[in-house]
């Protein structure tokens, strides 16, 4: 009988837990939960004899992988998986998967909400602007950006996109596709960032890109802070006092934002793009189902460490 550990410093919602356990019980898998743990030692102790591991934002590094001698698969319940050391997993013959698309609507709704919040001057009581007839530039066109596209059409916005990997799909959906990031930023009133924190995307939002933004532009980042060149962003915001930056994760140099850019930034208290009951259920259940399919049938559809 396979043994599954659900290790979540930020626990799943009760409804999600009920459906996750139902999937595992139907397939006669044993399981255990490690919730709200406060030390790595607790995680190391819990993983020693498990075959499969489900995590959210929990760190799965080389030490965890080496300790879990029976571990065959780790599933990150969500799209991003930078909290899992995929290279170390490969060395230890552990398959790593994510659950793409399960959180996408939740993150997209937050992105649009942040854009609206920024345009309304953080609900400060001063006159702001409307989304209608403004251009929103989608930096990347994965699951989240596609949901943003769907939502903003209802607001009467004009969407455009720069994407290296989903150009054909974007064109087929009638989007204006730019040839460069610089071109996208130059035509955007709102930029919404939707790229993973890896490869060419790291620090891709640089001064050389930002300098093309329209007056009074708003930058929304529900991706990862690593895709922003933070030094360049700070220098740019000093250079352009009309621009606002709103993100789902605080930058490393938050003190400088608080000192110099009052009224021009907003950061959620913790990364919360996927913090909805619906997304919680979708990602958790998908993770459980992927573990069952992999251990029973060898299904590697969502493997990220090829």
C-alpha positions as CSV (number, residue, x, y, z in Angstrom):
1,X,0.0,0.0,0.0
2,X,1.4,3.4,-1.0
3,X,1.9,6.0,1.7
4,X,1.2,9.6,0.9
5,X,2.3,12.6,3.0
6,X,0.5,15.9,2.6
7,X,2.9,18.4,4.1
8,X,1.5,21.9,4.2
9,X,2.7,24.7,6.4
10,X,-0.3,26.5,5.0
11,X,-3.0,23.8,5.2
12,X,-5.6,23.0,2.6
13,X,-9.1,24.1,3.3
14,X,-11.3,21.5,5.1
15,X,-13.3,20.8,1.9
16,X,-10.2,20.2,-0.1
17,X,-8.8,17.8,2.6
18,X,-12.1,15.9,2.5
19,X,-11.8,15.4,-1.3
20,X,-8.1,14.7,-1.3
21,X,-8.6,11.9,1.3
22,X,-11.5,10.5,-0.7
23,X,-9.3,10.1,-3.8
24,X,-6.6,8.3,-1.7
25,X,-9.0,6.1,0.2
26,X,-10.8,5.1,-3.0
27,X,-7.5,3.8,-4.3
28,X,-6.5,2.2,-1.0
29,X,-3.6,4.5,-0.4
30,X,-2.6,5.3,3.2
31,X,-1.9,9.0,4.0
32,X,-0.9,11.3,6.8
33,X,-0.9,15.1,7.2
34,X,1.8,17.4,8.5
35,X,0.1,20.8,8.9
36,X,1.2,24.2,10.3
37,X,4.7,22.7,11.1
38,X,7.2,25.2,12.4
39,X,10.6,23.5,11.8
40,X,12.3,21.6,9.0
41,X,13.1,18.8,11.4
42,X,9.3,18.0,11.6
43,X,9.2,17.6,7.8
44,X,12.4,15.5,7.8
45,X,10.9,13.1,10.3
46,X,7.6,12.8,8.5
47,X,9.0,12.1,5.0
48,X,11.3,9.2,6.1
49,X,9.0,6.3,4.9
50,X,6.6,7.9,2.4
51,X,6.2,7.0,-1.2
52,X,4.6,10.3,-2.3
53,X,4.6,13.9,-1.1
54,X,2.1,16.7,-1.7
55,X,3.2,20.2,-0.9
56,X,2.0,23.8,-1.4
57,X,4.8,26.4,-0.9
58,X,6.8,24.1,1.3
59,X,10.5,23.8,0.6
60,X,11.6,20.4,-0.7
61,X,15.4,20.6,-0.9
62,X,18.1,18.0,-1.3
63,X,18.2,17.2,2.4
64,X,14.4,16.4,2.4
65,X,14.8,14.3,-0.8
66,X,17.7,12.3,0.6
67,X,15.9,11.7,3.9
68,X,12.8,10.3,2.1
69,X,14.5,7.1,1.0
70,X,11.2,5.6,-0.4
71,X,10.0,8.7,-2.1
72,X,9.0,8.3,-5.7
73,X,7.0,11.4,-6.5
74,X,6.5,15.0,-5.3
75,X,3.5,17.0,-6.5
76,X,3.4,20.7,-5.9
77,X,-0.2,21.7,-5.6
78,X,0.0,24.7,-7.9
79,X,1.7,25.9,-11.0
80,X,5.0,27.3,-9.8
81,X,7.5,24.7,-8.4
82,X,10.5,26.8,-7.6
83,X,10.2,25.6,-4.0
84,X,11.2,22.1,-5.1
85,X,14.8,21.3,-6.0
86,X,14.1,19.5,-9.3
87,X,17.8,18.8,-10.0
88,X,18.2,17.1,-6.6
89,X,14.9,15.2,-7.2
90,X,16.2,13.9,-10.6
91,X,19.5,12.8,-8.9
92,X,17.4,10.9,-6.3
93,X,15.1,9.3,-9.0
94,X,12.1,11.3,-7.7
95,X,9.5,12.5,-10.2
96,X,8.4,16.1,-9.7
97,X,5.0,17.3,-10.9
98,X,2.9,20.5,-10.6
99,X,-0.8,21.0,-11.2
100,X,-1.0,23.5,-14.0
101,X,-4.2,25.4,-14.5
102,X,-5.8,24.5,-11.3
103,X,-5.1,27.9,-9.6
104,X,-5.2,29.9,-12.8
105,X,-8.6,31.6,-12.4
106,X,-7.9,32.6,-8.8
107,X,-4.6,34.2,-9.7
108,X,-6.2,35.9,-12.7
109,X,-9.0,37.4,-10.6
110,X,-6.4,38.7,-8.2
111,X,-4.4,40.3,-11.0
112,X,-7.4,42.1,-12.3
113,X,-8.3,43.2,-8.8
114,X,-4.9,44.6,-8.3
115,X,-5.1,46.5,-11.6
116,X,-8.4,48.0,-10.6
117,X,-7.1,48.8,-7.1
118,X,-4.1,50.6,-8.7
119,X,-6.2,52.5,-11.2
120,X,-8.5,53.7,-8.3
121,X,-5.6,55.1,-6.4
122,X,-5.7,52.3,-3.8
123,X,-9.3,53.4,-2.9
124,X,-7.8,56.5,-1.3
125,X,-10.8,58.6,-1.9
126,X,-9.2,60.5,-4.8
127,X,-10.3,60.4,-8.4
128,X,-8.8,57.4,-10.3
129,X,-9.4,55.8,-13.6
130,X,-11.4,53.0,-15.2
131,X,-10.3,49.7,-16.9
132,X,-12.5,50.2,-19.9
133,X,-10.7,51.2,-23.1
134,X,-7.3,50.8,-21.5
135,X,-4.7,48.4,-23.0
136,X,-3.5,45.6,-20.8
137,X,-0.3,44.0,-21.8
138,X,0.1,40.3,-20.9
139,X,3.7,39.5,-20.2
140,X,3.5,35.7,-21.0
141,X,0.4,33.7,-22.1
142,X,0.0,30.6,-19.9
143,X,-3.0,29.5,-18.0
144,X,-3.3,32.5,-15.8
145,X,-2.8,35.1,-18.5
146,X,-5.5,33.3,-20.6
147,X,-7.9,33.7,-17.8
148,X,-7.0,37.4,-17.4
149,X,-7.7,37.8,-21.1
150,X,-11.2,36.2,-20.6
151,X,-12.0,38.5,-17.6
152,X,-10.7,41.8,-19.0
153,X,-12.8,41.5,-22.1
154,X,-15.8,41.9,-19.9
155,X,-14.3,45.2,-18.7
156,X,-13.9,46.5,-22.2
157,X,-10.1,46.5,-22.1
158,X,-7.8,46.0,-25.1
159,X,-5.5,43.1,-24.5
160,X,-2.1,42.6,-26.1
161,X,0.6,40.0,-25.4
162,X,4.2,39.1,-25.7
163,X,4.9,35.4,-25.6
164,X,7.7,33.2,-26.8
165,X,5.9,29.9,-26.4
166,X,2.2,30.5,-26.9
167,X,2.2,32.8,-29.9
168,X,0.0,30.6,-32.1
169,X,-2.7,30.2,-29.5
170,X,-2.7,33.9,-28.8
171,X,-3.1,34.8,-32.4
172,X,-5.8,32.2,-32.8
173,X,-7.7,33.9,-30.0
174,X,-7.5,37.3,-31.7
175,X,-4.9,38.9,-29.5
176,X,-2.5,41.5,-30.7
177,X,0.9,39.8,-30.3
178,X,4.0,42.0,-30.1
179,X,7.5,41.1,-31.3
180,X,9.2,42.2,-28.1
181,X,8.7,43.1,-24.5
182,X,9.7,46.6,-25.2
183,X,6.8,46.9,-27.7
184,X,4.3,45.4,-25.3
185,X,5.3,47.8,-22.5
186,X,5.2,50.8,-24.8
187,X,1.6,50.2,-25.7
188,X,0.3,49.2,-22.2
189,X,-1.6,51.2,-19.6
190,X,-1.5,48.1,-17.4
191,X,1.1,45.3,-17.6
192,X,0.2,42.0,-16.0
193,X,3.2,39.6,-15.6
194,X,2.7,35.9,-16.0
195,X,6.0,34.1,-16.6
196,X,7.8,31.5,-14.4
197,X,10.9,32.3,-12.4
198,X,13.4,30.5,-14.5
199,X,15.6,30.7,-17.5
200,X,15.3,33.9,-19.6
201,X,12.5,35.2,-17.4
202,X,14.7,35.9,-14.4
203,X,15.0,39.7,-14.1
204,X,13.4,40.1,-17.5
205,X,11.5,43.2,-16.3
206,X,14.5,45.5,-16.5
207,X,15.0,49.3,-16.7
208,X,15.4,48.9,-20.5
209,X,12.0,47.4,-20.7
210,X,10.2,49.6,-18.1
211,X,11.4,52.8,-19.7
212,X,8.9,52.3,-22.5
213,X,5.8,52.3,-20.3
214,X,3.1,54.8,-20.9
215,X,2.4,57.7,-18.5
216,X,0.5,56.6,-15.4
217,X,1.1,52.9,-16.2
218,X,0.4,50.2,-13.6
219,X,2.6,47.1,-13.3
220,X,0.9,44.1,-11.8
221,X,3.0,41.1,-10.8
222,X,1.3,37.9,-9.7
223,X,4.2,35.7,-10.8
224,X,7.4,35.7,-8.8
225,X,9.6,38.5,-7.5
226,X,12.6,36.9,-9.3
227,X,11.2,38.0,-12.7
228,X,11.7,41.6,-11.7
229,X,15.1,43.3,-11.7
230,X,14.5,44.9,-8.4
231,X,17.3,47.4,-8.6
232,X,16.1,48.6,-12.0
233,X,12.5,48.8,-10.8
234,X,13.4,51.0,-7.9
235,X,15.6,53.2,-10.1
236,X,12.7,53.4,-12.6
237,X,10.1,54.4,-10.1
238,X,12.4,57.2,-8.9
239,X,12.7,58.3,-12.5
240,X,9.0,57.9,-13.2
241,X,6.9,59.1,-10.3
242,X,3.7,58.4,-12.3
243,X,4.1,54.6,-12.3
244,X,2.6,52.2,-9.7
245,X,3.7,48.7,-8.9
246,X,1.3,46.1,-7.3
247,X,2.4,42.6,-6.5
248,X,1.4,39.3,-4.9
249,X,4.7,39.1,-3.1
250,X,6.8,41.7,-1.4
251,X,10.2,42.6,-2.9
252,X,13.4,42.1,-1.0
253,X,13.9,45.9,-0.6
254,X,10.4,46.6,0.7
255,X,11.8,49.3,3.1
256,X,12.8,51.4,0.1
257,X,9.3,51.2,-1.3
258,X,7.9,52.3,2.0
259,X,10.3,55.2,2.3
260,X,10.2,56.6,-1.3
261,X,7.0,55.4,-3.0
262,X,4.1,56.0,-0.6
263,X,0.8,55.6,-2.4
264,X,2.4,54.0,-5.4
265,X,2.7,50.3,-4.4
266,X,0.8,47.5,-2.8
267,X,2.0,44.0,-1.8
268,X,-0.2,41.3,-0.4
269,X,0.8,40.2,3.1
270,X,1.8,36.8,1.8
271,X,1.5,35.2,-1.6
272,X,-2.2,34.7,-2.0
273,X,-3.0,34.4,-5.7
274,X,-4.2,30.8,-5.2
275,X,-5.7,31.5,-1.8
276,X,-9.3,30.7,-2.7
277,X,-11.4,27.7,-1.5
278,X,-12.0,26.8,-5.2
279,X,-8.3,26.8,-6.1
280,X,-7.4,25.0,-2.9
281,X,-9.7,22.2,-3.8
282,X,-8.8,22.0,-7.5
283,X,-5.0,21.9,-6.9
284,X,-5.2,19.5,-3.9
285,X,-7.5,17.0,-5.7
286,X,-5.4,17.2,-8.9
287,X,-2.2,16.5,-6.9
288,X,-3.8,13.4,-5.3
289,X,-5.2,12.1,-8.6
290,X,-1.8,12.6,-10.3
291,X,-0.1,10.6,-7.6
292,X,-2.6,7.7,-8.0
293,X,-2.1,7.7,-11.8
294,X,1.7,7.7,-11.5
295,X,2.0,5.0,-8.8
296,X,-0.6,2.8,-10.4
297,X,0.0,3.3,-14.1
298,X,3.3,5.2,-14.5
299,X,1.5,8.3,-15.8
300,X,4.0,11.2,-16.0
301,X,1.9,13.7,-17.9
302,X,2.7,16.6,-15.6
303,X,6.3,15.8,-14.8
304,X,8.5,18.9,-14.8
305,X,12.0,17.2,-14.2
306,X,12.2,15.4,-17.5
